[in-house]
């Protein structure tokens, strides 16, 4: 009869502790080697980012169809079978903004860029064609600028575009060895102020706009006494980049397209971090409105993470359905119409989902829930709008 032999003891390669399982109880290192086939490495990469296992099946369907279910499961301590809230929100946020970015770039290729009319001068064959094209475009700008409903900020942009258009036309005329476009007379369509008349310039004279657009060409010197010098210099540098982007956009052509592309890239570069900042802000709003429910701030953070994860998942589905509808529209119009109905249903489900989630998680009456839902939504809407404006300004100075 054979005697029982004691099993050999394995030791952790990192700290030398005796192993009793697949992980060291002292330092936590796995007993499995990292030197494995590529297929195992891809498996690990998927697990790091999204736990590519049965957790997806247990997490994604209830996230989209059962408001508040995952949040209540977390509050009850049942967490192992579900994807962590932050990882869930993080992945869907990146995926949603990626496909929104793709859609925006697709629209940019279908429609002409802003200010692209100035690039048309390069295709003019004769000086007369250049002048006709210039007069046609400048007349459209004059009509738009004369509209009283157009804000002054937009008119400043028209002035810049007007000066850039004349510069492009004069450059093409110089290439054709023709005289430049003459300045418009003072008795034009726009009335001049007394100071302008004294200076001998009218609002139809392009030199008027050049003089009033000196701020685009001059270096910024904004100073705030309460800001450190380094932050003040960075702010002025950002303003200078903002001016440079505006000037390049008004020039049109390849330069204008490059400026638009740079601005779009800058905006989408700051949108995901902006949304990550808004999650704890939304949790703080929930904490203030439900302060008497005696819930910890981290509970509200989980609610905010699951809410944003659902919104990003819904946005992702809407974008994918939009791509499918665009592809099917020329060939199967009925299927495209069906997809549009599904998109409308999802758009209606998004606010309804958040209301039902708020009701199930905080367990108040319908009247109080709807009232707080409206107040919380209003506060968060304005804060989100402000954050998105800041993100757009950062993108403009990219």
C-alpha positions as CSV (number, residue, x, y, z in Angstrom):
1,X,0.0,0.0,0.0
2,X,1.4,3.4,-1.0
3,X,1.9,6.0,1.6
4,X,0.4,9.5,1.2
5,X,2.9,12.0,0.0
6,X,2.7,15.6,1.0
7,X,1.9,17.9,-1.9
8,X,4.8,20.2,-2.9
9,X,4.3,23.8,-1.7
10,X,4.5,26.5,-4.3
11,X,6.0,29.9,-3.4
12,X,5.1,33.4,-4.8
13,X,7.8,34.5,-7.2
14,X,7.3,38.1,-6.1
15,X,7.4,37.9,-2.2
16,X,8.2,34.3,-1.5
17,X,5.1,33.6,0.5
18,X,3.6,30.1,0.4
19,X,0.8,29.9,-2.1
20,X,-2.7,28.5,-1.3
21,X,-4.5,29.4,-4.4
22,X,-4.2,31.2,-7.7
23,X,-3.3,34.5,-6.0
24,X,-0.7,35.3,-3.3
25,X,-2.4,36.2,-0.1
26,X,0.5,38.5,0.8
27,X,1.0,40.7,-2.3
28,X,-1.9,39.6,-4.5
29,X,0.2,38.6,-7.5
30,X,-1.3,35.9,-9.8
31,X,0.5,32.6,-10.1
32,X,-0.1,32.6,-13.9
33,X,2.8,33.7,-16.1
34,X,2.4,36.7,-18.4
35,X,4.4,34.9,-21.0
36,X,1.4,33.3,-22.8
37,X,0.1,33.1,-26.4
38,X,-1.3,36.3,-28.0
39,X,-4.9,34.9,-27.8
40,X,-4.6,35.0,-24.0
41,X,-3.2,38.5,-24.1
42,X,-6.2,39.7,-26.1
43,X,-8.5,38.0,-23.6
44,X,-6.8,39.8,-20.7
45,X,-7.1,43.1,-22.6
46,X,-10.8,42.7,-23.0
47,X,-11.2,41.7,-19.4
48,X,-9.3,44.8,-18.3
49,X,-11.5,47.2,-20.2
50,X,-14.9,45.5,-20.1
51,X,-14.8,42.2,-18.3
52,X,-15.5,40.3,-21.5
53,X,-17.4,37.4,-19.9
54,X,-21.0,36.6,-18.7
55,X,-21.0,39.9,-16.8
56,X,-22.0,41.7,-20.0
57,X,-25.1,39.6,-20.3
58,X,-26.0,40.3,-16.7
59,X,-25.3,44.0,-16.9
60,X,-26.1,45.6,-20.3
61,X,-29.7,44.3,-20.8
62,X,-31.0,45.4,-17.3
63,X,-29.0,48.7,-17.7
64,X,-31.1,49.6,-20.7
65,X,-34.5,48.0,-19.9
66,X,-34.8,48.0,-16.0
67,X,-34.4,51.5,-14.5
68,X,-32.6,51.4,-11.1
69,X,-32.1,47.6,-11.1
70,X,-28.3,47.7,-11.1
71,X,-28.2,50.5,-8.6
72,X,-30.4,48.6,-6.1
73,X,-28.3,45.4,-6.7
74,X,-25.2,47.4,-5.7
75,X,-26.9,48.8,-2.7
76,X,-27.9,45.2,-1.6
77,X,-24.2,44.1,-1.9
78,X,-24.7,41.9,-5.0
79,X,-21.9,43.2,-7.2
80,X,-19.7,40.3,-8.5
81,X,-21.9,39.4,-11.4
82,X,-22.1,42.9,-12.8
83,X,-19.6,45.3,-14.4
84,X,-18.4,48.0,-12.1
85,X,-20.4,51.3,-12.5
86,X,-17.4,53.5,-13.3
87,X,-16.0,51.0,-15.9
88,X,-19.4,50.7,-17.4
89,X,-19.8,54.5,-17.8
90,X,-16.2,54.9,-18.9
91,X,-16.5,52.4,-21.8
92,X,-19.9,53.6,-23.0
93,X,-18.8,57.3,-22.8
94,X,-15.8,56.6,-25.0
95,X,-17.7,54.5,-27.5
96,X,-20.6,57.0,-27.7
97,X,-18.3,60.0,-28.3
98,X,-16.2,58.0,-30.8
99,X,-19.3,57.4,-33.0
100,X,-20.6,60.9,-32.6
101,X,-17.1,62.1,-33.7
102,X,-17.4,59.8,-36.8
103,X,-20.9,61.2,-37.6
104,X,-19.6,64.8,-37.3
105,X,-16.7,64.1,-39.6
106,X,-19.1,62.4,-42.0
107,X,-21.3,65.5,-42.1
108,X,-18.2,67.7,-42.6
109,X,-17.4,65.8,-45.8
110,X,-20.9,66.0,-47.1
111,X,-21.4,69.8,-46.6
112,X,-18.9,72.6,-47.6
113,X,-16.8,74.1,-44.9
114,X,-17.5,77.5,-43.5
115,X,-15.9,80.2,-45.5
116,X,-15.1,77.9,-48.4
117,X,-16.2,80.5,-50.9
118,X,-12.9,82.2,-50.7
119,X,-11.2,79.1,-52.1
120,X,-13.3,79.4,-55.2
121,X,-11.2,82.4,-56.4
122,X,-8.4,80.1,-57.2
123,X,-10.5,78.4,-59.9
124,X,-11.4,81.7,-61.6
125,X,-9.8,81.9,-65.1
126,X,-10.2,85.7,-65.8
127,X,-10.2,88.9,-63.8
128,X,-13.8,89.4,-64.7
129,X,-14.7,86.0,-63.2
130,X,-12.9,87.0,-60.0
131,X,-14.7,90.3,-59.7
132,X,-18.1,88.8,-60.4
133,X,-17.5,86.1,-57.8
134,X,-16.4,88.6,-55.3
135,X,-19.3,90.9,-55.9
136,X,-21.8,88.0,-55.6
137,X,-20.3,86.8,-52.3
138,X,-19.8,90.2,-50.8
139,X,-23.4,91.1,-51.6
140,X,-24.7,88.1,-49.6
141,X,-22.6,89.1,-46.6
142,X,-23.9,92.7,-46.8
143,X,-27.5,91.6,-46.9
144,X,-27.0,89.3,-43.9
145,X,-25.1,91.9,-42.0
146,X,-27.8,94.5,-42.6
147,X,-30.3,92.3,-40.9
148,X,-31.2,93.8,-37.5
149,X,-31.8,90.4,-36.0
150,X,-28.2,89.3,-36.5
151,X,-26.2,89.7,-33.2
152,X,-23.1,91.9,-33.2
153,X,-20.8,89.0,-32.4
154,X,-21.9,87.4,-35.7
155,X,-21.4,90.6,-37.5
156,X,-17.8,90.7,-36.3
157,X,-17.3,87.3,-37.9
158,X,-18.8,88.6,-41.2
159,X,-16.4,91.5,-41.2
160,X,-13.5,89.2,-40.8
161,X,-14.8,87.0,-43.6
162,X,-15.4,90.0,-45.8
163,X,-11.8,91.2,-45.4
164,X,-10.4,87.7,-46.0
165,X,-12.6,87.3,-49.1
166,X,-11.2,90.6,-50.5
167,X,-7.7,89.5,-49.7
168,X,-8.2,86.2,-51.6
169,X,-9.7,88.0,-54.5
170,X,-6.8,90.4,-54.7
171,X,-4.3,87.6,-54.5
172,X,-6.0,85.8,-57.4
173,X,-6.1,89.1,-59.4
174,X,-2.4,89.6,-58.7
175,X,-1.7,86.1,-60.1
176,X,-3.7,87.1,-63.3
177,X,-1.7,90.4,-63.5
178,X,-4.9,92.5,-63.0
179,X,-5.4,95.5,-60.7
180,X,-6.9,94.8,-57.2
181,X,-10.5,95.4,-56.3
182,X,-11.2,99.1,-55.6
183,X,-12.5,100.1,-52.2
184,X,-16.2,100.7,-52.0
185,X,-17.3,104.3,-51.8
186,X,-18.5,105.8,-48.6
187,X,-22.1,106.3,-49.8
188,X,-22.8,102.6,-49.7
189,X,-25.6,100.5,-48.2
190,X,-24.3,100.9,-44.6
191,X,-24.7,104.2,-42.9
192,X,-21.5,105.5,-41.2
193,X,-21.4,107.0,-37.8
194,X,-20.2,110.7,-37.4
195,X,-16.8,109.5,-36.3
196,X,-16.5,107.2,-39.3
197,X,-17.5,110.0,-41.6
198,X,-14.9,112.3,-40.0
199,X,-12.3,109.6,-40.7
200,X,-13.5,109.3,-44.3
201,X,-14.7,105.6,-44.0
202,X,-18.1,104.0,-44.4
203,X,-19.3,100.6,-43.3
204,X,-19.0,99.4,-46.9
205,X,-15.4,100.2,-47.1
206,X,-13.3,97.1,-46.4
207,X,-10.6,99.2,-44.7
208,X,-13.3,99.9,-42.0
209,X,-13.5,96.2,-41.2
210,X,-9.7,95.8,-41.3
211,X,-9.3,98.6,-38.8
212,X,-12.0,97.2,-36.5
213,X,-10.5,93.7,-36.7
214,X,-7.2,94.7,-35.2
215,X,-8.0,92.6,-32.2
216,X,-7.6,89.5,-34.3
217,X,-4.1,90.4,-35.3
218,X,-2.8,91.9,-32.1
219,X,-1.4,89.8,-29.3
220,X,-3.6,89.3,-26.3
221,X,-2.8,91.0,-23.0
222,X,-5.5,89.9,-20.6
223,X,-4.5,90.1,-17.0
224,X,-6.3,89.1,-13.8
225,X,-4.7,90.1,-10.6
226,X,-5.9,87.1,-8.7
227,X,-4.4,84.6,-11.2
228,X,-0.8,83.4,-11.1
229,X,1.4,84.7,-13.8
230,X,1.8,81.3,-15.4
231,X,-2.0,80.9,-15.7
232,X,-2.3,84.4,-17.1
233,X,0.2,83.6,-19.8
234,X,-1.5,80.3,-20.6
235,X,-4.9,82.1,-20.9
236,X,-3.5,84.7,-23.3
237,X,-1.8,82.0,-25.3
238,X,-5.2,80.2,-25.6
239,X,-6.9,83.5,-26.7
240,X,-4.2,83.9,-29.4
241,X,-4.9,80.4,-30.7
242,X,-8.6,81.2,-30.6
243,X,-8.0,84.3,-32.8
244,X,-5.8,82.3,-35.2
245,X,-8.5,79.7,-35.6
246,X,-11.1,82.3,-36.4
247,X,-8.9,84.0,-39.0
248,X,-8.1,80.7,-40.7
249,X,-11.8,79.6,-40.7
250,X,-12.7,82.9,-42.4
251,X,-10.0,82.3,-45.1
252,X,-11.8,79.1,-46.4
253,X,-10.2,76.6,-48.7
254,X,-7.7,74.1,-47.3
255,X,-6.7,76.5,-44.5
256,X,-10.2,76.9,-43.4
257,X,-10.9,73.2,-43.5
258,X,-7.8,72.5,-41.4
259,X,-8.9,75.1,-38.8
260,X,-12.4,73.5,-38.6
261,X,-10.9,70.0,-38.3
262,X,-8.6,71.3,-35.5
263,X,-11.4,72.8,-33.6
264,X,-13.6,69.7,-33.9
265,X,-10.7,67.5,-32.7
266,X,-10.1,69.9,-29.8
267,X,-13.8,69.8,-28.8
268,X,-14.1,66.1,-28.9
269,X,-10.8,65.8,-27.0
270,X,-12.2,67.6,-24.0
271,X,-15.8,66.3,-24.0
272,X,-15.1,62.9,-22.3
273,X,-13.2,64.5,-19.4
274,X,-15.9,67.1,-19.1
275,X,-18.5,64.4,-18.7
276,X,-16.4,62.6,-16.1
277,X,-16.3,65.9,-14.1
278,X,-20.1,66.2,-14.4
279,X,-20.8,62.8,-12.8
280,X,-19.7,63.9,-9.2
281,X,-21.4,67.2,-9.8
282,X,-24.7,65.4,-10.6
283,X,-24.2,63.2,-7.5
284,X,-23.8,66.4,-5.4
285,X,-27.1,67.7,-6.8
286,X,-28.8,64.4,-5.9
287,X,-27.3,64.7,-2.4
288,X,-28.6,68.2,-1.9
289,X,-32.1,67.3,-3.1
290,X,-32.3,64.1,-1.1
291,X,-30.4,65.2,2.0
292,X,-33.2,63.9,4.3
293,X,-33.0,60.4,2.8
294,X,-29.8,59.9,4.8
295,X,-27.9,58.3,1.9
296,X,-24.1,58.5,1.7
297,X,-22.6,60.6,-1.1
298,X,-21.1,57.4,-2.7
299,X,-24.6,56.0,-3.1
300,X,-25.5,59.1,-5.1
301,X,-22.3,58.6,-7.1
302,X,-23.4,55.1,-8.1
303,X,-26.8,56.5,-9.1
304,X,-25.0,59.1,-11.2
305,X,-22.7,56.6,-12.8
306,X,-25.5,54.2,-13.8
307,X,-27.6,57.1,-15.1
308,X,-24.8,58.4,-17.3
309,X,-23.9,54.9,-18.4
310,X,-27.5,54.4,-19.6
311,X,-27.5,57.8,-21.4
312,X,-24.2,57.0,-23.2
313,X,-25.5,53.5,-24.1
314,X,-28.7,55.0,-25.5
315,X,-26.6,57.6,-27.5
316,X,-24.4,54.8,-28.8
317,X,-27.4,52.8,-30.0
318,X,-28.9,55.9,-31.6
319,X,-25.7,56.6,-33.5
320,X,-25.4,53.0,-34.7
321,X,-29.0,53.0,-35.8
322,X,-28.4,56.3,-37.6
323,X,-25.5,54.8,-39.6
324,X,-27.7,51.8,-40.5
325,X,-30.6,54.0,-41.6
326,X,-28.3,56.1,-43.8
327,X,-27.0,52.9,-45.4
328,X,-30.5,51.4,-46.0
329,X,-32.3,54.6,-47.1
330,X,-31.3,54.4,-50.8
331,X,-32.0,50.7,-51.0
332,X,-34.7,49.7,-48.5
333,X,-36.7,52.8,-47.6
334,X,-39.2,50.8,-45.4
335,X,-36.4,49.5,-43.2
336,X,-35.0,53.0,-42.9
337,X,-38.4,54.3,-41.7
338,X,-38.6,51.4,-39.2
339,X,-35.2,52.4,-37.8
340,X,-36.4,56.0,-37.5
341,X,-39.3,54.9,-35.4
342,X,-37.0,52.9,-33.1
343,X,-34.8,56.0,-32.7
344,X,-37.8,58.0,-31.7
345,X,-38.8,55.3,-29.2
346,X,-35.3,55.4,-27.7
347,X,-35.4,59.2,-27.5
348,X,-38.7,59.0,-25.6
349,X,-37.4,56.2,-23.3
350,X,-34.4,58.2,-22.2
351,X,-36.2,60.8,-20.0
352,X,-38.8,58.2,-18.9
353,X,-36.0,55.8,-17.8
354,X,-34.4,58.5,-15.6
355,X,-37.7,59.3,-14.0
356,X,-38.5,55.7,-13.2
357,X,-35.0,55.1,-11.9
358,X,-35.3,58.1,-9.6
359,X,-38.6,56.8,-8.3
360,X,-37.4,53.2,-7.7
361,X,-34.1,54.2,-6.0
362,X,-35.3,57.0,-3.7
363,X,-38.8,55.6,-3.1
364,X,-40.8,58.8,-2.8
365,X,-44.3,59.5,-4.0
366,X,-44.9,60.3,-7.6
367,X,-45.7,63.9,-7.0
368,X,-42.5,64.6,-5.1
369,X,-40.5,62.5,-7.5
370,X,-41.7,64.4,-10.5
371,X,-41.2,67.7,-8.8
372,X,-37.6,66.9,-7.8
373,X,-37.0,65.3,-11.2
374,X,-37.9,68.6,-12.9
375,X,-35.8,70.7,-10.5
376,X,-32.7,68.3,-10.7
377,X,-33.0,68.2,-14.5
378,X,-33.2,71.9,-14.8
379,X,-30.2,72.6,-12.5
380,X,-28.1,69.8,-14.2
381,X,-29.2,71.0,-17.7
382,X,-27.8,74.5,-17.1
383,X,-24.6,73.2,-15.5
384,X,-24.1,70.8,-18.3
385,X,-24.7,73.6,-20.9
386,X,-22.2,75.8,-19.1
387,X,-19.6,72.9,-19.1
388,X,-20.2,72.2,-22.8
389,X,-19.7,75.9,-23.7
390,X,-16.4,75.9,-21.8
391,X,-15.4,72.7,-23.6
392,X,-16.3,74.4,-27.0
393,X,-14.2,77.4,-26.1
394,X,-11.3,75.2,-25.2
395,X,-11.8,73.4,-28.5
396,X,-11.7,76.8,-30.4
397,X,-8.4,77.5,-28.8
398,X,-6.9,74.1,-29.6
